[in-house]
Amino acid sequence: MIKESNLNPEKASYREEVLAGDYWMHELKAGETLRIVDSHGNQAADTLFYSAADPSERYSAIDTLREQGNVYLTAGTTLLSNLGNPMLEITADTCGRHDTLGGACATESNTVRYSLEKKTMHACRDSWMLAVAENEHFGVSKRDITHNINFFMNVPVTEDGQLTFADGISEAGKYVEMTAKMDVIVLISNCPQLNNPCNAYNPTPVEVVIWS
């Protein structure tokens, strides 16, 4: 569902560009709003959410999809934790839908899906592993890397229940906004994937903006 934001960009309290292949890890306080901007279009932002109070409580795709009865995320979706608690609510979305079924790229999956020669290519899981290693103060470790959301990524579900990686439906300047319902840790991998059209075969930066 397309829904424009009513927030004024000039009143944002934080803004940062995240380069393709890089990560962004930040605590978002309850009541704050995070916007992720697809700066150049068709760029997947693979994102994990954790409770800042206890990172073992984390985003659950299973609980979120079951409760909303829809496989795609968009404005109005409440992101639920593995304990069934509301973590964030998507309050604005100019892309229209986002994937939470396709998972994140990894060196192992690149090898299986594409070729043995792809194993050394950078992947989202590498970025997340680096993030948790460089930010131990958040209390997140590699065992906590589970369900993620692929913002701006187009993963259609076929009639026979299969998933496909298709050309993106996002464009330059499209964004998604979410308001925190609890203090959360946000971990984004700005996807470096070059082997399928999730990034239009040309990974580009995204921008993160916060309103306090």
C-alpha positions in Angstrom: 0.0 0.0 0.0 1.4 3.4 -1.0 1.3 5.9 1.8 3.3 9.2 1.9 5.0 10.4 5.0 3.9 13.6 6.8 7.4 14.1 8.4 9.5 17.1 7.5 13.0 16.0 6.4 14.4 19.3 7.7 13.4 18.3 11.2 15.2 14.9 11.2 17.7 14.4 14.1 20.0 12.0 12.2 20.9 11.2 8.6 23.6 8.9 7.1 24.4 7.4 3.8 25.1 3.6 3.8 27.3 2.6 0.9 26.6 -0.6 -1.2 28.1 -3.6 0.6 28.4 -1.7 3.9 26.4 -2.1 7.1 24.6 0.2 9.5 23.9 -0.7 13.2 22.1 1.7 15.4 19.7 1.8 18.4 16.3 3.3 17.7 14.4 4.5 20.8 10.7 3.8 21.3 8.7 6.5 19.6 11.5 7.4 17.1 10.9 7.0 13.4 13.4 5.5 10.9 13.2 6.1 7.2 15.2 4.0 4.7 15.6 5.7 1.3 16.3 3.8 -1.9 18.5 6.6 -3.1 19.2 5.4 -6.7 16.4 2.8 -7.1 16.2 -1.0 -7.0 18.6 -1.5 -4.1 17.8 -4.1 -1.5 18.4 -3.2 2.2 18.5 -6.5 4.2 17.5 -5.6 7.7 17.4 -7.3 11.2 15.7 -6.0 14.3 16.4 -6.8 18.0 15.1 -5.7 21.3 17.7 -3.4 22.8 16.8 -4.7 26.3 17.3 -8.3 25.3 18.6 -9.1 21.8 17.4 -12.7 22.1 14.0 -11.1 21.4 14.1 -10.3 17.7 12.1 -9.8 14.6 10.0 -12.8 13.5 8.9 -13.2 9.9 6.7 -16.1 10.9 4.7 -14.3 13.6 4.5 -11.1 11.5 3.1 -12.8 8.4 0.7 -15.0 10.4 -0.8 -12.1 12.2 -1.3 -9.9 9.2 -2.3 -12.7 6.8 -0.2 -11.3 3.9 3.3 -12.4 2.7 4.4 -8.8 1.9 5.1 -6.0 4.2 3.9 -2.4 3.7 2.3 0.6 5.4 0.2 -0.6 8.3 2.3 -3.7 9.0 3.3 -4.3 12.6 6.6 -6.1 12.9 6.4 -8.6 15.6 9.1 -10.3 17.7 9.6 -14.0 18.3 7.8 -13.4 21.6 4.8 -11.8 19.8 5.5 -8.3 20.9 5.2 -5.3 18.5 8.6 -4.0 17.6 7.9 -1.4 15.0 5.0 -0.3 12.8 5.5 0.6 9.1 3.9 4.1 9.0 4.8 5.2 5.5 5.8 3.4 2.3 6.2 4.8 -1.2 7.5 1.5 -2.7 4.4 -0.5 -2.0 5.6 -3.8 -0.7 8.7 -5.5 0.8 9.9 -9.1 1.1 10.6 -11.1 4.2 10.7 -14.6 2.7 13.7 -14.5 0.4 16.3 -14.4 3.1 19.7 -12.8 2.8 22.6 -13.7 0.5 25.6 -15.6 1.8 28.7 -17.1 0.3 27.2 -20.5 0.7 23.9 -19.7 -1.1 25.8 -17.8 -3.8 27.8 -21.0 -4.4 24.7 -23.2 -4.5 22.6 -20.9 -6.7 25.2 -19.6 -9.1 28.6 -21.3 -9.2 31.6 -22.3 -7.1 33.5 -19.3 -8.4 31.0 -17.0 -6.6 31.9 -18.1 -3.1 34.4 -15.3 -2.6 31.9 -12.6 -3.5 30.8 -10.3 -0.6 27.4 -11.1 0.8 24.9 -9.7 3.3 25.8 -12.3 5.9 29.4 -11.2 5.8 28.3 -7.6 6.5 26.2 -8.7 9.5 29.0 -10.9 10.9 31.4 -7.9 10.6 28.8 -5.6 12.3 28.3 -7.8 15.3 32.1 -8.4 15.7 32.7 -4.6 15.6 29.8 -3.7 17.9 29.9 -6.1 20.8 28.4 -3.5 23.1 25.0 -4.3 21.5 25.1 -7.8 22.9 24.3 -9.4 19.5 26.2 -12.4 18.1 26.2 -14.5 15.0 23.7 -16.9 16.7 21.2 -14.1 16.6 21.2 -13.7 12.8 17.9 -15.1 11.8 14.8 -13.8 10.0 15.4 -10.5 8.0 13.4 -8.1 5.9 14.5 -7.2 2.4 13.3 -3.7 2.0 12.7 -2.7 -1.6 13.4 -6.2 -2.9 10.9 -7.9 -5.2 10.4 -11.6 -4.5 7.2 -12.7 -6.1 5.4 -15.9 -4.9 4.5 -18.0 -7.9 1.2 -19.9 -8.3 2.9 -23.2 -7.2 4.3 -21.6 -4.1 7.9 -21.0 -5.3 9.9 -17.8 -4.7 11.6 -15.9 -7.6 14.0 -13.0 -7.6 12.6 -10.5 -10.0 13.4 -7.0 -11.2 12.8 -4.4 -8.6 9.6 -2.3 -8.3 11.3 0.5 -6.4 12.7 3.7 -7.9 15.1 6.4 -6.9 13.9 8.3 -3.9 11.3 5.7 -2.8 11.3 5.1 1.0 9.9 3.1 3.8 9.3 4.5 7.4 8.7 2.7 10.6 8.1 3.9 14.2 9.6 1.9 17.1 7.2 0.4 19.6 10.1 -0.5 21.9 13.8 0.3 22.0 15.3 -1.7 19.1 18.7 -2.4 17.6 18.6 -2.0 13.8 21.1 -3.8 11.6 21.1 -3.1 7.9 23.3 -4.8 5.3 23.1 -2.7 2.1 23.1 -5.7 -0.2 26.2 -6.2 -2.4 24.5 -9.0 -4.5 25.6 -9.0 -8.2 24.2 -12.4 -9.3 20.4 -11.6 -9.5 18.3 -8.6 -10.2 17.5 -7.6 -6.6 19.9 -4.7 -7.0 19.5 -4.3 -10.8 23.0 -5.9 -11.0 24.5 -2.6 -9.7 24.5 -2.1 -5.9 24.1 1.5 -4.8 23.9 3.5 -1.6 20.8 3.9 0.6 20.1 6.7 3.2 18.9 6.3 6.7 17.0 9.1 8.4 15.7 9.3 12.0 13.2 11.6 13.6 13.3 11.7 17.4 
